[in-house]
């Protein structure tokens, strides 16, 4: 999972989520989601990541 943080024109923080994976002999990247970010500390980002992985049904607990 790749994360990129930035600010909107209204000075609000947002995070873009991109998934990088190996499939059929090649490395692929798929953009998943933009989301606003109230907290950019480790706990805040971890919560956003876990929520997003669960939302898309990605079984992160068994695949890390």
NORPE-V556877 format. One record per run of one state. SS is the DSSP state (@ for helix, = for strand, . for the rest). FROM is the first residue (numbers start at 1). TO is the last residue. If there is no record, write none. Layout:
ss:SS from:FROM to:TO
ss:SS from:FROM to:TO
//
This chain:
ss:. from:1 to:1
ss:= from:2 to:7
ss:. from:8 to:12
ss:= from:13 to:23
ss:. from:24 to:25
ss:= from:26 to:36
ss:. from:37 to:41
ss:@ from:42 to:55
ss:. from:56 to:64
//
